Amino acid sequence: MTAEHRHNPLPEGTDAEIAIVGAGLSGTIAANVLARAGYNVILIDRHSVFPREFRVEKVSSDQAEKLRRLGLLDRLSTAAVAFDDIVNIRRGRILDRTHARHYGIFYDDLVAAMRAELPENVRFISGRVNGLETGADRQRVSILDHHDVTARLLVLATGMGDILKRDVGIERHFVHQKQSLTFGFNLRPVGASAFKHPAVTYYGERVSDGIDYLTLFPAADVTRANLFVFRDHRDPWVKALRERPRETLIETLPGLVKTFGDFEVINRVDSWLTDITVAQNCVRNGIVLIGDAYQTSCPAAGTGVSRLLTDVERLCTVHVPDWMASPGMTAAKIATFYDDPVKLAMDEHGLHMADFRRSLTIDTDLRWRARRQLHFSRRRVMQRIDALSPAFAARLRSFKKPRIEATT
Ligand SMILES: Cc1cc2nc3c(=O)[nH]c(=O)nc-3n(C[C@H](O)[C@H](O)[C@H](O)COP(=O)(O)OP(=O)(O)OC[C@H]3O[C@@H](n4cnc5c(N)ncnc54)[C@H](O)[C@@H]3O)c2cc1C
């Protein structure tokens, strides 16, 4: 994206085929795909440069594959740190290993990389959208300190906030309030020049701790930690983690230092409390919601980016070409996106994985105790078979391939 894209003021009466509000990951990728298909696109965001906010920082191999299909993997590969092996550890013992290409990258760098790919036929406007008017033919977007913009189709990719959605009568249904807590911080090795493994997933040791897993991986020039927890945000443990992260982690995960190496935490602990929400009453003339604006995801489930990439791929490669081929942008057209079976399956998978991670981590009834035991024992056994005969282990895995890949 050139400086010209960002700073050229829009003349009065500016009209586009498609206006996208929100240039986080979903809006920016959608703008790339639509502009490459030849549509005239206006992309609007309140930040000319996405700030350092805490969101996804580890892109999994199935998400990278979707980016490849959308023609954006090369840019991710250049901007991120690639790593291929993750050592999975529980209770101080190696459980198994994951061999697949992952990418570590801070979210602002990820959004910047995707924005840098925007073709010339995307006009980027830096400004806060403060009003929307939708209809069966034309949509109007009001932007603070700019002239209004009109478009045939309005794509809302504004993330979790719901002020604009409410403007057009779209509500937020809470599937699970305060579903999970996520922490992010940077680590440096102590007493060694490097950690024992470049990337580790360390699972919680006791159900009462409410820790799903800690993932440690390279991003930019640091080792980044993402910790996924199902615990009340007012719990004193949460305060202790923020104030004394090293000591609190060592107390809660006693095998961590032995298997990963001693460490110090070198920056402030970022934290995020997630609500799982789904938009309601969104089948309306002229407007379509994608990414977190439609449905949020539990960070522990690692499905947020898979969801938004599915939204973008289905919307931009299947539905928009169909909608644009005839006059009007009625609710009947828009409904075909929300009824798309691929999207529906992905959305359902996101909700299912959010419940699954939570129950696997903290549920104590007999069923979940047995399931937890089975889950980790099966992985340990598969790891042993893998060591003896990788070909046989691969055959066994192929019998039960997950419908949609999960990262953990
Ligand atoms: C802590 C955390 C960890 C996560 N970890 C993972 C993970 O490991 N794996 C995974 O797959 N997913 C993860 N996710 C989920 C993933 O990060 C999100 O699904 C994804 O970032 C959503 O992108 P988006 O573009 O929909 O929203 P956002 O990135 O939030 O973008 C919304 C954009 O809209 C703009 N905007 C909003 N309102 C206005 C307005 N009025 N005017 C103009 N612009 C506006 C904002 O400035 C912003 O740029 C995590 C999320 C969190 C919070």
The ligand as an ORCA input file, in Angstrom:
! r2SCAN-3c Opt
* xyz 0 1
  C      -5.616    -12.556     22.742
  C      -6.078    -13.255     21.493
  C      -5.382    -14.357     21.017
  C      -5.817    -15.004     19.864
  N      -5.131    -16.099     19.429
  C      -5.543    -16.744     18.323
  C      -4.841    -17.878     17.844
  O      -3.848    -18.320     18.428
  N      -5.282    -18.463     16.696
  C      -6.350    -17.989     16.000
  O      -6.696    -18.541     14.958
  N      -7.047    -16.905     16.430
  C      -6.673    -16.279     17.575
  N      -7.354    -15.172     18.000
  C      -8.491    -14.669     17.192
  C      -8.019    -13.734     16.061
  O      -6.990    -12.889     16.498
  C      -9.209    -12.926     15.576
  O     -10.215    -13.824     15.137
  C      -8.843    -11.977     14.422
  O      -7.799    -11.133     14.787
  C     -10.079    -11.146     14.026
  O      -9.739    -10.261     12.986
  P     -10.800     -9.201     12.435
  O     -10.203     -8.583     11.249
  O     -12.138     -9.849     12.313
  O     -10.930     -8.132     13.613
  P      -9.832     -7.029     14.071
  O      -8.454     -7.484     13.808
  O     -10.217     -6.660     15.471
  O     -10.091     -5.802     13.095
  C     -11.149     -4.909     13.246
  C     -10.747     -3.603     12.586
  O     -11.884     -2.752     12.524
  C     -11.468     -1.438     12.800
  N     -12.638     -0.674     13.253
  C     -13.505     -1.022     14.249
  N     -14.464     -0.080     14.371
  C     -14.212      0.860     13.430
  C     -14.855      2.082     13.061
  N     -15.950      2.519     13.678
  N     -14.307      2.815     12.062
  C     -13.186      2.400     11.399
  N     -12.553      1.245     11.720
  C     -13.053      0.484     12.723
  C     -10.391     -1.600     13.863
  O      -9.532     -0.471     13.919
  C      -9.670     -2.849     13.362
  O      -8.593     -2.539     12.512
  C      -6.963    -14.529     19.172
  C      -7.661    -13.421     19.650
  C      -7.237    -12.799     20.803
  C      -8.012    -11.605     21.320
*
